[in-house]
């Protein structure tokens, strides 16, 4: 027993020396050895020494190129403020320089303080989560077509997108009707690593391949210009709700895109409570955040229309006439009171076409869309529903989830496709399209959803009175 005690004392002394030399991995190994050998060797010192080593080891274990603040505080990524604060006080007590004189203790004390500040500040935590979790693993991006994979159920080729190593789309097999989008970080300035096994930890989300329009051409490197604002897939349910402003596009010798994240800037108490609750936001005032760089475009969905605010580096983003947007189904401003549950919901959506801007009114007129049965993602204006208004003044614009890229169909693509219908980008829609949206069978002769065929009038074309341009807010 005395032999073990002597050996434990020597191991502890060696651990102290390694801590002074900043070899915290080696020091931690020796401390664990001390714990195994004897419980009588300065028990009060062992937790303090081990805490110092744990913090510094966590700093070395980067997450997508970022410091792992969750690892430093030793809390899960879903930890609430109460748990974070409790753990911070526990670690701060063990690391305080007045009580902990071991090598690295003061630096570790400062690190847990910075971790606490980052993770208890709603805005800072959201931006940090965007960087490390982009699903960037919920953060960042949609997938281009890089690694072909097969799903046993569908027995068809799938294409996935790698954020770090975006290449030209591979030729898809003739029976390919599924794609996958993969989310992981664009930290390390978005330049990634060359680790061939990097994709092992990616999260894959399968989505159906559109049948007619190749939406990836919207995200081609040639489409990017300085001062554009782009929508980016988020880290909640992989929808394009994040925004970035393009600052510089470098094409030689390699493509590199420099951009700055846009952060939501609440203008009233309700919007602030919604945002601080971690609920998704896609409309309102946005300001410059942190800068980033990327060498591919897979994370981007589409360009976004915006208006410059009177404040420098601030932009107003609201739905524009002609765009297609997804709305949160069953949305209620009361979600604020139970934000922790609602921010983790498996959101359901309805899609609408925007009929008016906010330029002449404080409301936005929208028209519900329904899915055409038998097609992947072709939608048309609903015959059963009427246009309705969404007010800006009562924070109802928080109901808008994200803008959905779309392509206007001419009706000549295939028999049965109505003229004026819209093919939507499946990557910006839920995975279960058939279950998520009601389907209808259009009248193939008239190119609109109708169950009745009326006789044509002899002299006047009354249909001109019902074109989209005739609708405006305030009308009855």
C-alpha beads as a LAMMPS data file, in Angstrom:
LAMMPS data file: protein, C-alpha beads

476 atoms
474 bonds

1 atom types
1 bond types

-500.0 500.0 xlo xhi
-500.0 500.0 ylo yhi
-500.0 500.0 zlo zhi

Masses

1 110.0

Atoms # bond

1 1 1 0.000 0.000 0.000
2 1 1 2.871 2.346 0.907
3 1 1 4.486 1.462 -2.417
4 1 1 1.344 2.608 -4.257
5 1 1 1.237 5.786 -2.211
6 1 1 4.863 6.630 -3.045
7 1 1 4.313 5.931 -6.730
8 1 1 1.161 8.079 -6.685
9 1 1 3.120 10.939 -5.117
10 1 1 5.744 10.712 -7.842
11 1 1 3.045 10.618 -10.526
12 1 1 1.404 13.719 -9.032
13 1 1 4.723 15.591 -9.003
14 1 1 5.272 14.624 -12.644
15 1 1 1.767 15.831 -13.494
16 1 1 2.480 19.194 -11.881
17 1 1 5.655 19.544 -13.956
18 1 1 3.832 18.681 -17.142
19 1 1 1.177 21.283 -16.354
20 1 1 3.886 23.935 -16.016
21 1 1 5.233 22.774 -19.388
22 1 1 1.680 23.053 -20.810
23 1 1 1.579 19.340 -21.591
24 1 1 -1.972 18.970 -20.334
25 1 1 -2.677 15.707 -22.133
26 1 1 0.314 14.086 -20.458
27 1 1 -0.557 15.698 -17.132
28 1 1 -4.120 14.367 -17.301
29 1 1 -2.795 10.864 -17.941
30 1 1 -0.610 11.089 -14.828
31 1 1 -3.476 12.479 -12.696
32 1 1 -5.711 9.571 -13.685
33 1 1 -2.846 7.272 -12.723
34 1 1 -2.692 8.959 -9.316
35 1 1 -6.413 8.350 -8.820
36 1 1 -5.962 4.668 -9.563
37 1 1 -2.950 4.252 -7.270
38 1 1 -4.040 6.049 -4.131
39 1 1 -6.853 8.178 -2.804
40 1 1 -4.666 9.565 -0.041
41 1 1 -2.463 11.860 -2.171
42 1 1 -3.789 15.388 -1.663
43 1 1 -7.349 14.546 -2.673
44 1 1 -8.258 18.229 -2.632
45 1 1 -5.692 18.958 -5.355
46 1 1 -6.676 16.214 -7.785
47 1 1 -10.074 17.698 -8.868
48 1 1 -8.448 21.101 -9.372
49 1 1 -5.589 19.682 -11.426
50 1 1 -7.940 17.521 -13.469
51 1 1 -10.272 20.467 -14.173
52 1 1 -7.356 22.545 -15.492
53 1 1 -6.305 19.703 -17.793
54 1 1 -9.875 19.044 -18.979
55 1 1 -10.356 22.686 -19.986
56 1 1 -7.086 22.902 -21.901
57 1 1 -7.669 19.537 -23.597
58 1 1 -11.108 20.781 -24.695
59 1 1 -9.467 23.873 -26.217
60 1 1 -7.246 21.634 -28.311
61 1 1 -10.173 19.547 -29.540
62 1 1 -11.604 21.970 -32.112
63 1 1 -15.106 21.508 -33.475
64 1 1 -15.152 22.371 -37.154
65 1 1 -12.231 24.705 -36.537
66 1 1 -13.913 26.529 -33.648
67 1 1 -13.139 26.412 -29.932
68 1 1 -15.481 23.908 -28.280
69 1 1 -17.144 26.109 -25.667
70 1 1 -19.553 23.317 -24.782
71 1 1 -16.623 20.977 -24.207
72 1 1 -14.830 23.563 -22.062
73 1 1 -17.867 23.866 -19.792
74 1 1 -18.517 20.114 -20.075
75 1 1 -22.181 20.561 -20.999
76 1 1 -24.209 19.120 -23.896
77 1 1 -25.029 21.347 -26.872
78 1 1 -28.707 21.307 -25.860
79 1 1 -27.954 22.618 -22.359
80 1 1 -30.218 25.412 -21.153
81 1 1 -29.025 28.601 -19.443
82 1 1 -29.578 27.202 -15.959
83 1 1 -27.313 24.204 -16.564
84 1 1 -24.655 26.346 -18.242
85 1 1 -24.558 28.819 -15.356
86 1 1 -24.484 26.028 -12.775
87 1 1 -21.579 24.304 -14.495
88 1 1 -19.736 27.594 -14.917
89 1 1 -19.926 28.364 -11.199
90 1 1 -18.713 24.855 -10.383
91 1 1 -15.681 25.114 -12.675
92 1 1 -14.931 28.715 -11.726
93 1 1 -14.789 27.662 -8.070
94 1 1 -12.246 24.946 -8.878
95 1 1 -10.166 27.173 -11.151
96 1 1 -10.139 30.503 -9.337
97 1 1 -6.514 31.730 -9.142
98 1 1 -6.886 32.377 -5.406
99 1 1 -7.496 28.673 -4.809
100 1 1 -5.809 26.977 -7.748
101 1 1 -2.080 27.650 -8.117
102 1 1 -1.331 24.883 -10.624
103 1 1 0.107 25.654 -14.038
104 1 1 -2.567 26.716 -16.552
105 1 1 -5.235 27.394 -13.908
106 1 1 -5.513 31.131 -14.581
107 1 1 -5.835 30.609 -18.337
108 1 1 -8.434 27.875 -17.777
109 1 1 -10.372 30.222 -15.474
110 1 1 -10.516 32.840 -18.241
111 1 1 -11.594 30.235 -20.805
112 1 1 -14.585 29.018 -18.784
113 1 1 -15.542 32.660 -18.267
114 1 1 -15.492 33.285 -22.010
115 1 1 -17.439 30.073 -22.604
116 1 1 -20.086 31.229 -20.139
117 1 1 -20.361 34.633 -21.823
118 1 1 -20.691 33.061 -25.279
119 1 1 -23.253 30.414 -24.369
120 1 1 -25.484 32.556 -22.131
121 1 1 -25.769 35.366 -24.670
122 1 1 -28.614 34.381 -27.026
123 1 1 -27.211 36.158 -30.065
124 1 1 -23.629 35.002 -29.558
125 1 1 -24.701 31.432 -28.931
126 1 1 -26.843 31.337 -32.044
127 1 1 -23.991 32.591 -34.198
128 1 1 -21.625 30.105 -32.575
129 1 1 -24.048 27.229 -33.125
130 1 1 -24.355 28.284 -36.758
131 1 1 -20.610 27.766 -37.140
132 1 1 -20.183 24.428 -35.402
133 1 1 -23.438 22.610 -36.063
134 1 1 -24.356 23.533 -39.587
135 1 1 -26.428 20.929 -40.329
136 1 1 -23.205 23.576 -40.488
137 1 1 -23.677 19.793 -39.297
138 1 1 -28.633 21.921 -38.820
139 1 1 -25.501 24.354 -40.136
140 1 1 -24.674 24.791 -43.219
141 1 1 -25.556 23.784 -46.266
142 1 1 -27.249 21.905 -48.816
143 1 1 -25.484 19.307 -50.744
144 1 1 -24.099 19.425 -54.196
145 1 1 -23.514 16.282 -56.083
146 1 1 -20.364 14.656 -54.987
147 1 1 -20.603 11.230 -53.396
148 1 1 -23.016 8.824 -55.047
149 1 1 -24.805 6.690 -52.478
150 1 1 -27.576 4.145 -52.765
151 1 1 -30.592 3.752 -50.565
152 1 1 -31.816 0.223 -50.263
153 1 1 -35.448 1.258 -50.142
154 1 1 -35.373 3.323 -53.293
155 1 1 -32.644 1.346 -55.051
156 1 1 -31.748 4.491 -56.908
157 1 1 -28.700 6.706 -57.138
158 1 1 -28.394 9.565 -54.709
159 1 1 -26.123 12.538 -54.843
160 1 1 -24.763 14.279 -51.810
161 1 1 -23.110 17.589 -51.311
162 1 1 -19.897 18.178 -49.484
163 1 1 -19.448 21.711 -48.219
164 1 1 -15.689 21.646 -48.279
165 1 1 -15.015 19.954 -51.579
166 1 1 -17.664 21.146 -53.992
167 1 1 -17.087 19.734 -57.450
168 1 1 -18.973 19.813 -60.702
169 1 1 -22.136 17.692 -60.577
170 1 1 -21.565 14.095 -61.564
171 1 1 -23.687 12.590 -64.290
172 1 1 -26.633 11.001 -62.580
173 1 1 -27.811 7.527 -63.389
174 1 1 -30.938 7.299 -65.478
175 1 1 -32.961 5.922 -62.602
176 1 1 -31.901 8.649 -60.183
177 1 1 -34.854 10.268 -58.493
178 1 1 -33.380 11.055 -55.112
179 1 1 -30.690 13.427 -53.903
180 1 1 -29.173 14.001 -50.521
181 1 1 -28.072 17.131 -48.790
182 1 1 -25.356 16.974 -46.187
183 1 1 -24.628 19.530 -43.533
184 1 1 -21.354 20.262 -41.853
185 1 1 -19.236 23.238 -40.926
186 1 1 -17.677 25.899 -43.089
187 1 1 -15.422 27.036 -40.315
188 1 1 -11.673 27.243 -40.875
189 1 1 -12.724 30.143 -43.084
190 1 1 -14.809 27.749 -45.110
191 1 1 -11.770 26.185 -46.679
192 1 1 -12.155 22.882 -44.939
193 1 1 -9.657 20.068 -44.738
194 1 1 -8.405 17.369 -47.017
195 1 1 -9.365 14.552 -44.691
196 1 1 -10.896 11.838 -46.829
197 1 1 -12.829 10.565 -43.844
198 1 1 -14.328 13.943 -43.020
199 1 1 -17.694 12.950 -44.414
200 1 1 -18.106 10.130 -41.886
201 1 1 -19.637 12.505 -39.341
202 1 1 -21.878 14.356 -41.789
203 1 1 -25.624 14.296 -41.475
204 1 1 -27.462 13.377 -44.656
205 1 1 -30.952 14.500 -45.570
206 1 1 -32.515 12.860 -48.569
207 1 1 -34.699 14.916 -50.869
208 1 1 -36.389 14.209 -54.137
209 1 1 -34.745 15.351 -57.347
210 1 1 -36.756 17.923 -59.333
211 1 1 -38.006 16.622 -62.658
212 1 1 -37.698 19.600 -64.976
213 1 1 -35.569 22.509 -63.762
214 1 1 -31.964 22.116 -62.598
215 1 1 -31.978 24.351 -59.525
216 1 1 -28.263 23.965 -58.885
217 1 1 -27.598 26.297 -61.802
218 1 1 -28.947 29.072 -59.557
219 1 1 -25.976 28.398 -57.276
220 1 1 -23.307 28.141 -59.939
221 1 1 -20.099 30.017 -59.139
222 1 1 -20.811 32.389 -62.027
223 1 1 -23.976 33.617 -60.299
224 1 1 -22.157 35.240 -57.376
225 1 1 -21.492 38.981 -57.278
226 1 1 -20.323 41.379 -54.600
227 1 1 -23.101 43.019 -52.547
228 1 1 -25.620 40.258 -53.200
229 1 1 -27.497 38.729 -50.280
230 1 1 -27.968 34.965 -50.353
231 1 1 -30.118 32.604 -48.306
232 1 1 -28.237 29.763 -46.625
233 1 1 -29.521 26.473 -45.216
234 1 1 -29.845 26.659 -41.439
235 1 1 -29.070 24.349 -38.536
236 1 1 -32.618 23.735 -37.320
237 1 1 -34.393 21.761 -40.016
238 1 1 -32.139 22.501 -42.955
239 1 1 -34.194 25.272 -44.531
240 1 1 -32.682 28.413 -46.152
241 1 1 -33.274 30.894 -43.311
242 1 1 -29.750 32.217 -42.724
243 1 1 -28.515 35.160 -44.768
244 1 1 -25.093 36.281 -45.939
245 1 1 -23.904 39.305 -47.879
246 1 1 -21.273 38.646 -50.527
247 1 1 -18.275 40.900 -50.031
248 1 1 -15.792 39.611 -52.604
249 1 1 -15.660 36.868 -55.219
250 1 1 -12.234 35.496 -56.120
251 1 1 -12.058 33.246 -59.162
252 1 1 -8.314 32.754 -59.724
253 1 1 -6.344 30.666 -59.087
254 1 1 -9.205 29.006 -57.159
255 1 1 -12.762 30.041 -56.412
256 1 1 -13.080 31.656 -52.969
257 1 1 -16.166 33.451 -51.755
258 1 1 -15.831 36.077 -49.009
259 1 1 -19.042 36.961 -47.217
260 1 1 -20.391 38.373 -43.976
261 1 1 -23.164 36.782 -41.963
262 1 1 -26.306 38.824 -41.410
263 1 1 -27.728 38.810 -37.886
264 1 1 -31.356 39.543 -37.084
265 1 1 -31.752 42.986 -35.489
266 1 1 -35.129 43.116 -33.658
267 1 1 -36.990 46.415 -33.889
268 1 1 -39.648 45.732 -31.248
269 1 1 -40.082 43.777 -28.040
270 1 1 -42.082 40.946 -29.605
271 1 1 -39.494 40.324 -32.320
272 1 1 -36.738 40.440 -29.698
273 1 1 -38.471 37.872 -27.486
274 1 1 -39.045 35.624 -30.492
275 1 1 -35.406 35.847 -31.583
276 1 1 -33.956 35.475 -28.080
277 1 1 -36.112 32.387 -27.631
278 1 1 -34.148 30.735 -30.420
279 1 1 -37.125 30.622 -32.799
280 1 1 -36.351 30.882 -36.542
281 1 1 -36.473 34.303 -38.215
282 1 1 -36.430 35.051 -41.949
283 1 1 -38.034 38.506 -42.221
284 1 1 -37.132 41.864 -40.781
285 1 1 -34.027 43.964 -40.239
286 1 1 -30.613 42.314 -40.478
287 1 1 -27.158 43.698 -39.747
288 1 1 -23.568 42.685 -40.444
289 1 1 -22.137 39.926 -38.281
290 1 1 -18.942 37.904 -38.563
291 1 1 -16.991 37.387 -41.776
292 1 1 -16.432 34.018 -43.405
293 1 1 -14.998 32.505 -46.559
294 1 1 -15.910 29.433 -48.591
295 1 1 -14.538 27.711 -51.639
296 1 1 -17.824 26.230 -52.840
297 1 1 -21.468 27.206 -53.159
298 1 1 -23.341 24.202 -51.782
299 1 1 -24.467 26.015 -48.659
300 1 1 -26.349 28.668 -50.665
301 1 1 -29.966 28.395 -51.789
302 1 1 -30.770 31.537 -53.806
303 1 1 -30.299 35.306 -53.962
304 1 1 -32.620 37.350 -51.769
305 1 1 -34.241 40.698 -52.545
306 1 1 -33.561 43.359 -49.950
307 1 1 -33.804 47.070 -49.207
308 1 1 -30.963 49.025 -47.626
309 1 1 -31.824 50.412 -44.224
310 1 1 -31.039 53.934 -43.110
311 1 1 -28.549 52.420 -40.681
312 1 1 -25.173 51.531 -42.181
313 1 1 -24.676 47.843 -42.984
314 1 1 -28.315 47.048 -42.215
315 1 1 -30.833 45.519 -44.623
316 1 1 -34.570 44.921 -44.675
317 1 1 -35.624 41.520 -45.987
318 1 1 -39.285 40.832 -46.672
319 1 1 -41.158 38.711 -49.243
320 1 1 -41.383 40.306 -52.680
321 1 1 -44.122 40.110 -55.254
322 1 1 -43.807 36.975 -57.382
323 1 1 -41.717 35.032 -54.870
324 1 1 -42.742 31.740 -53.286
325 1 1 -42.416 31.442 -49.511
326 1 1 -43.042 28.714 -46.976
327 1 1 -45.168 29.651 -43.963
328 1 1 -45.122 27.912 -40.605
329 1 1 -48.261 25.814 -40.420
330 1 1 -50.202 26.445 -37.230
331 1 1 -48.016 29.456 -36.436
332 1 1 -48.866 31.407 -33.314
333 1 1 -47.065 34.334 -31.721
334 1 1 -47.713 32.486 -28.475
335 1 1 -44.828 30.169 -29.341
336 1 1 -42.702 32.762 -27.527
337 1 1 -44.051 31.590 -24.159
338 1 1 -42.870 28.030 -24.865
339 1 1 -39.894 28.757 -27.097
340 1 1 -37.740 25.851 -25.863
341 1 1 -40.265 23.332 -27.177
342 1 1 -41.249 25.148 -30.357
343 1 1 -37.700 25.859 -31.532
344 1 1 -37.072 22.112 -31.704
345 1 1 -40.296 21.268 -33.487
346 1 1 -40.445 19.235 -36.651
347 1 1 -42.010 22.183 -38.461
348 1 1 -44.833 21.773 -40.938
349 1 1 -45.378 24.232 -43.769
350 1 1 -47.773 25.636 -46.293
351 1 1 -46.467 27.377 -49.393
352 1 1 -47.775 30.611 -50.863
353 1 1 -47.063 32.897 -53.781
354 1 1 -46.569 36.523 -52.822
355 1 1 -48.941 38.893 -54.637
356 1 1 -47.812 42.249 -53.214
357 1 1 -44.812 44.021 -51.671
358 1 1 -44.622 45.975 -48.453
359 1 1 -43.844 49.144 -50.392
360 1 1 -47.378 50.536 -50.412
361 1 1 -48.844 48.873 -47.337
362 1 1 -48.037 47.310 -43.972
363 1 1 -49.430 43.964 -45.136
364 1 1 -48.391 41.316 -47.646
365 1 1 -50.981 39.644 -49.869
366 1 1 -50.345 35.938 -50.454
367 1 1 -52.039 33.171 -52.421
368 1 1 -51.960 29.556 -51.170
369 1 1 -50.416 26.957 -53.466
370 1 1 -51.267 23.274 -53.738
371 1 1 -49.184 20.420 -55.088
372 1 1 -50.130 18.802 -58.388
373 1 1 -50.600 15.080 -57.943
374 1 1 -48.167 12.846 -59.773
375 1 1 -45.272 15.307 -59.847
376 1 1 -42.410 15.765 -57.425
377 1 1 -42.700 19.448 -56.607
378 1 1 -44.989 21.200 -59.096
379 1 1 -47.478 23.547 -57.434
380 1 1 -50.309 25.731 -58.631
381 1 1 -52.580 28.338 -57.047
382 1 1 -55.314 26.774 -54.991
383 1 1 -58.839 26.966 -56.366
384 1 1 -60.356 26.293 -52.944
385 1 1 -58.568 29.093 -51.081
386 1 1 -58.578 32.857 -51.508
387 1 1 -55.703 35.329 -51.189
388 1 1 -55.179 36.684 -47.679
389 1 1 -53.117 39.334 -45.920
390 1 1 -50.238 38.913 -43.493
391 1 1 -49.692 42.036 -41.428
392 1 1 -46.282 43.448 -40.610
393 1 1 -47.490 45.560 -37.712
394 1 1 -48.497 42.662 -35.467
395 1 1 -45.254 40.704 -36.039
396 1 1 -47.189 38.301 -38.280
397 1 1 -44.292 38.375 -40.737
398 1 1 -42.514 36.027 -38.292
399 1 1 -44.859 33.460 -39.790
400 1 1 -42.729 33.459 -42.955
401 1 1 -40.243 30.610 -42.686
402 1 1 -38.110 30.908 -45.827
403 1 1 -38.058 31.758 -49.501
404 1 1 -38.388 28.780 -51.845
405 1 1 -36.621 28.871 -55.234
406 1 1 -39.086 28.233 -58.041
407 1 1 -39.311 27.924 -61.821
408 1 1 -42.300 29.070 -63.887
409 1 1 -43.666 26.286 -66.122
410 1 1 -44.769 27.070 -69.661
411 1 1 -47.136 24.104 -69.933
412 1 1 -45.190 22.610 -72.852
413 1 1 -42.825 20.534 -70.701
414 1 1 -45.164 17.564 -70.537
415 1 1 -48.801 16.817 -71.163
416 1 1 -50.844 17.517 -68.075
417 1 1 -48.689 20.314 -66.694
418 1 1 -50.707 23.545 -66.554
419 1 1 -49.227 26.747 -67.931
420 1 1 -48.243 29.060 -65.097
421 1 1 -47.655 26.297 -62.584
422 1 1 -44.475 26.422 -60.520
423 1 1 -41.799 23.827 -59.934
424 1 1 -40.334 24.370 -56.464
425 1 1 -36.848 23.424 -55.331
426 1 1 -37.259 20.212 -53.255
427 1 1 -34.142 21.124 -51.253
428 1 1 -36.140 23.958 -49.642
429 1 1 -39.152 21.776 -48.867
430 1 1 -39.855 19.054 -46.276
431 1 1 -38.660 15.560 -47.066
432 1 1 -42.121 13.953 -47.111
433 1 1 -43.631 16.037 -49.902
434 1 1 -46.597 13.746 -50.506
435 1 1 -47.628 13.881 -46.849
436 1 1 -46.683 17.501 -46.243
437 1 1 -48.802 19.111 -48.952
438 1 1 -52.300 18.373 -50.271
439 1 1 -52.331 17.255 -53.908
440 1 1 -54.851 18.041 -56.622
441 1 1 -55.467 16.903 -60.176
442 1 1 -55.650 19.912 -62.514
443 1 1 -57.873 20.176 -65.564
444 1 1 -55.391 19.408 -68.331
445 1 1 -57.391 21.291 -70.941
446 1 1 -57.577 24.702 -69.387
447 1 1 -54.318 24.733 -67.418
448 1 1 -55.894 25.704 -64.098
449 1 1 -57.475 23.960 -61.154
450 1 1 -61.177 23.864 -61.910
451 1 1 -64.000 21.370 -61.847
452 1 1 -66.219 23.374 -64.187
453 1 1 -65.707 24.427 -67.783
454 1 1 -67.541 27.644 -68.551
455 1 1 -68.607 28.892 -71.954
456 1 1 -66.485 31.702 -73.339
457 1 1 -68.009 35.182 -73.402
458 1 1 -68.671 36.637 -76.849
459 1 1 -67.183 40.113 -76.527
460 1 1 -65.254 40.809 -73.292
461 1 1 -62.423 38.827 -71.770
462 1 1 -63.488 38.756 -68.111
463 1 1 -60.437 36.721 -67.086
464 1 1 -58.358 39.907 -67.414
465 1 1 -60.133 41.237 -64.329
466 1 1 -58.715 38.369 -62.242
467 1 1 -55.049 38.450 -63.208
468 1 1 -52.520 38.690 -60.355
469 1 1 -51.686 42.309 -61.147
470 1 1 -55.240 43.336 -60.269
471 1 1 -54.883 42.266 -56.635
472 1 1 -53.711 44.794 -54.063
473 1 1 -54.010 45.219 -50.289
474 1 1 -57.226 46.801 -49.007
475 1 1 -59.408 45.530 -51.832
476 1 1 -62.622 43.602 -51.210

Bonds

1 1 1 2
2 1 2 3
3 1 3 4
4 1 4 5
5 1 5 6
6 1 6 7
7 1 7 8
8 1 8 9
9 1 9 10
10 1 10 11
11 1 11 12
12 1 12 13
13 1 13 14
14 1 14 15
15 1 15 16
16 1 16 17
17 1 17 18
18 1 18 19
19 1 19 20
20 1 20 21
21 1 21 22
22 1 22 23
23 1 23 24
24 1 24 25
25 1 25 26
26 1 26 27
27 1 27 28
28 1 28 29
29 1 29 30
30 1 30 31
31 1 31 32
32 1 32 33
33 1 33 34
34 1 34 35
35 1 35 36
36 1 36 37
37 1 37 38
38 1 38 39
39 1 39 40
40 1 40 41
41 1 41 42
42 1 42 43
43 1 43 44
44 1 44 45
45 1 45 46
46 1 46 47
47 1 47 48
48 1 48 49
49 1 49 50
50 1 50 51
51 1 51 52
52 1 52 53
53 1 53 54
54 1 54 55
55 1 55 56
56 1 56 57
57 1 57 58
58 1 58 59
59 1 59 60
60 1 60 61
61 1 61 62
62 1 62 63
63 1 63 64
64 1 64 65
65 1 65 66
66 1 66 67
67 1 67 68
68 1 68 69
69 1 69 70
70 1 70 71
71 1 71 72
72 1 72 73
73 1 73 74
74 1 74 75
75 1 75 76
76 1 76 77
77 1 77 78
78 1 78 79
79 1 79 80
80 1 80 81
81 1 81 82
82 1 82 83
83 1 83 84
84 1 84 85
85 1 85 86
86 1 86 87
87 1 87 88
88 1 88 89
89 1 89 90
90 1 90 91
91 1 91 92
92 1 92 93
93 1 93 94
94 1 94 95
95 1 95 96
96 1 96 97
97 1 97 98
98 1 98 99
99 1 99 100
100 1 100 101
101 1 101 102
102 1 102 103
103 1 103 104
104 1 104 105
105 1 105 106
106 1 106 107
107 1 107 108
108 1 108 109
109 1 109 110
110 1 110 111
111 1 111 112
112 1 112 113
113 1 113 114
114 1 114 115
115 1 115 116
116 1 116 117
117 1 117 118
118 1 118 119
119 1 119 120
120 1 120 121
121 1 121 122
122 1 122 123
123 1 123 124
124 1 124 125
125 1 125 126
126 1 126 127
127 1 127 128
128 1 128 129
129 1 129 130
130 1 130 131
131 1 131 132
132 1 132 133
133 1 133 134
134 1 134 135
135 1 135 136
136 1 136 137
137 1 138 139
138 1 139 140
139 1 140 141
140 1 141 142
141 1 142 143
142 1 143 144
143 1 144 145
144 1 145 146
145 1 146 147
146 1 147 148
147 1 148 149
148 1 149 150
149 1 150 151
150 1 151 152
151 1 152 153
152 1 153 154
153 1 154 155
154 1 155 156
155 1 156 157
156 1 157 158
157 1 158 159
158 1 159 160
159 1 160 161
160 1 161 162
161 1 162 163
162 1 163 164
163 1 164 165
164 1 165 166
165 1 166 167
166 1 167 168
167 1 168 169
168 1 169 170
169 1 170 171
170 1 171 172
171 1 172 173
172 1 173 174
173 1 174 175
174 1 175 176
175 1 176 177
176 1 177 178
177 1 178 179
178 1 179 180
179 1 180 181
180 1 181 182
181 1 182 183
182 1 183 184
183 1 184 185
184 1 185 186
185 1 186 187
186 1 187 188
187 1 188 189
188 1 189 190
189 1 190 191
190 1 191 192
191 1 192 193
192 1 193 194
193 1 194 195
194 1 195 196
195 1 196 197
196 1 197 198
197 1 198 199
198 1 199 200
199 1 200 201
200 1 201 202
201 1 202 203
202 1 203 204
203 1 204 205
204 1 205 206
205 1 206 207
206 1 207 208
207 1 208 209
208 1 209 210
209 1 210 211
210 1 211 212
211 1 212 213
212 1 213 214
213 1 214 215
214 1 215 216
215 1 216 217
216 1 217 218
217 1 218 219
218 1 219 220
219 1 220 221
220 1 221 222
221 1 222 223
222 1 223 224
223 1 224 225
224 1 225 226
225 1 226 227
226 1 227 228
227 1 228 229
228 1 229 230
229 1 230 231
230 1 231 232
231 1 232 233
232 1 233 234
233 1 234 235
234 1 235 236
235 1 236 237
236 1 237 238
237 1 238 239
238 1 239 240
239 1 240 241
240 1 241 242
241 1 242 243
242 1 243 244
243 1 244 245
244 1 245 246
245 1 246 247
246 1 247 248
247 1 248 249
248 1 249 250
249 1 250 251
250 1 251 252
251 1 252 253
252 1 253 254
253 1 254 255
254 1 255 256
255 1 256 257
256 1 257 258
257 1 258 259
258 1 259 260
259 1 260 261
260 1 261 262
261 1 262 263
262 1 263 264
263 1 264 265
264 1 265 266
265 1 266 267
266 1 267 268
267 1 268 269
268 1 269 270
269 1 270 271
270 1 271 272
271 1 272 273
272 1 273 274
273 1 274 275
274 1 275 276
275 1 276 277
276 1 277 278
277 1 278 279
278 1 279 280
279 1 280 281
280 1 281 282
281 1 282 283
282 1 283 284
283 1 284 285
284 1 285 286
285 1 286 287
286 1 287 288
287 1 288 289
288 1 289 290
289 1 290 291
290 1 291 292
291 1 292 293
292 1 293 294
293 1 294 295
294 1 295 296
295 1 296 297
296 1 297 298
297 1 298 299
298 1 299 300
299 1 300 301
300 1 301 302
301 1 302 303
302 1 303 304
303 1 304 305
304 1 305 306
305 1 306 307
306 1 307 308
307 1 308 309
308 1 309 310
309 1 310 311
310 1 311 312
311 1 312 313
312 1 313 314
313 1 314 315
314 1 315 316
315 1 316 317
316 1 317 318
317 1 318 319
318 1 319 320
319 1 320 321
320 1 321 322
321 1 322 323
322 1 323 324
323 1 324 325
324 1 325 326
325 1 326 327
326 1 327 328
327 1 328 329
328 1 329 330
329 1 330 331
330 1 331 332
331 1 332 333
332 1 333 334
333 1 334 335
334 1 335 336
335 1 336 337
336 1 337 338
337 1 338 339
338 1 339 340
339 1 340 341
340 1 341 342
341 1 342 343
342 1 343 344
343 1 344 345
344 1 345 346
345 1 346 347
346 1 347 348
347 1 348 349
348 1 349 350
349 1 350 351
350 1 351 352
351 1 352 353
352 1 353 354
353 1 354 355
354 1 355 356
355 1 356 357
356 1 357 358
357 1 358 359
358 1 359 360
359 1 360 361
360 1 361 362
361 1 362 363
362 1 363 364
363 1 364 365
364 1 365 366
365 1 366 367
366 1 367 368
367 1 368 369
368 1 369 370
369 1 370 371
370 1 371 372
371 1 372 373
372 1 373 374
373 1 374 375
374 1 375 376
375 1 376 377
376 1 377 378
377 1 378 379
378 1 379 380
379 1 380 381
380 1 381 382
381 1 382 383
382 1 383 384
383 1 384 385
384 1 385 386
385 1 386 387
386 1 387 388
387 1 388 389
388 1 389 390
389 1 390 391
390 1 391 392
391 1 392 393
392 1 393 394
393 1 394 395
394 1 395 396
395 1 396 397
396 1 397 398
397 1 398 399
398 1 399 400
399 1 400 401
400 1 401 402
401 1 402 403
402 1 403 404
403 1 404 405
404 1 405 406
405 1 406 407
406 1 407 408
407 1 408 409
408 1 409 410
409 1 410 411
410 1 411 412
411 1 412 413
412 1 413 414
413 1 414 415
414 1 415 416
415 1 416 417
416 1 417 418
417 1 418 419
418 1 419 420
419 1 420 421
420 1 421 422
421 1 422 423
422 1 423 424
423 1 424 425
424 1 425 426
425 1 426 427
426 1 427 428
427 1 428 429
428 1 429 430
429 1 430 431
430 1 431 432
431 1 432 433
432 1 433 434
433 1 434 435
434 1 435 436
435 1 436 437
436 1 437 438
437 1 438 439
438 1 439 440
439 1 440 441
440 1 441 442
441 1 442 443
442 1 443 444
443 1 444 445
444 1 445 446
445 1 446 447
446 1 447 448
447 1 448 449
448 1 449 450
449 1 450 451
450 1 451 452
451 1 452 453
452 1 453 454
453 1 454 455
454 1 455 456
455 1 456 457
456 1 457 458
457 1 458 459
458 1 459 460
459 1 460 461
460 1 461 462
461 1 462 463
462 1 463 464
463 1 464 465
464 1 465 466
465 1 466 467
466 1 467 468
467 1 468 469
468 1 469 470
469 1 470 471
470 1 471 472
471 1 472 473
472 1 473 474
473 1 474 475
474 1 475 476
